[in-house]
């Protein structure tokens, strides 16, 4: 099997497209094929998440601050909503005060729950009203 560099792939897009079409015909049900149910399930989940985030974005949220938070995320951390957007007992907003940095393991262990000890923030200081 030949190993190609990214530069080779960028220089030969016709060959790559032809090989992908051959693969799509040979394996029609692989995950990124539009005919597979997994493709549409993944697309549906992504659209649902995007729509929910838009629906939960506060009208008074500062988009520039949120973009700065996303841009300044440390490489070993992930961005998490301190109060989850969708949870059983509590539901938060997509707002710059609700965003924080967590390690991937901490973020996954929270499992869509509000766990204040991870963020080490005094919530009495935050007042929107």
N, C-alpha and C positions, 0 to 999 in steps of 0.2 A: 504494500500500500504506500502510495506517495504521500509525502507531507508537504503541504502548501502553506505559504506564509499569507498573512492578511493582505499584504501588498499584491501578491499574485491573484488572490480572489478579487480584489478591487480592479486589477488590470484586465481580468477575463470574466466580465459579468455574463456574457452570452453563454460561455461554457458552463458556468455555475448554474445558470437558469435552466439550461438543457438537462443537466444532470439531476437537478431537483425535480423537473417534470418527469424524468424517467423513474425516479424514486417514488414520486406520487402515484404513478400508474402501477408500479410494482406493489406498493404498500398503501392502498387507498385509505386505510383506517388508522394511520398513525396520527398522533395527537394534534398536529397543526393542520391536518387536512380539514377543509370546511365541511366535508361530508360526515365527519365523525361526531358522535354525541359529546365527547369530551371537549372538542373545540368549542362547541356552542355553550356547553356548561361553563367553561372557563370564561368565555366572552360575557355570558350572562352575569356571572359572579363579579367580574371586573366592572361592568356597567352598573350593577346594583350598588357596589361599593362607592363608585364615583358619584352616583346620584344621591346616595345617602349622605356623603360628605358635603355635597352642594346644599342639600336640604338642611343640614345641621350647621352650616356656616352662619355665624352671627352677622347681622346687618352692620354692627359697629366694629367688626373685626378689621384690623389693619393688615391688609394683604402684604404690604412691604415688610412688616415685621415678621410675618409668618414665613415669607420667602427667605428672609435673612436667617431665621431659625433653621430652616431646611438646608440652606447653603452652608451654615457653620457647624453642621453635625460632625462630631469627631468620627474618625474612621472605625473605631472599635465600638461605637454606640449606634443605636437606632432611635428614631423619633417615635414617641408614643404619646397618645392622649392620656393625660393623667386621670381624667374622668372619662371612661370609654364612651364612644359615640352610641353604641348599642349594648346595653346590658340589662339584666333582669331587674335589679333594684334601683339603678341609677342610670342616667343618661346625660351625657355632656354635649358641649358645642365644639365645633371646629373653630377655635379662637386661639390667639397667640398666648393667652394666659393658661390655656389647657394643654399646651405642648411642652414636652420635656424629653430629655435624653435618658435612655436606659440601655444596658447591655442587652444583647439579643436573648440571652438565657433568662434574664429577669423579665423582659417583655413577654416572652413566651410563657413563663411560669405564672404570670398574672392572669392569663386566660380570660380576658375581657371583664375583669373585676376591678373595682376601685380599691387600691391598696396604697394608702398614703405613705407608708414607711419607705417605699422605693424612691420617692421624690424628695424627701427631707425638706419640705416647704411648710412654712407657717401659713395656713390657709386663712387665718384671721386678717392677714395683711392684704389679701386680695378682696377687693370690693368693687363690683361693677355698678353699684347703685349708690 
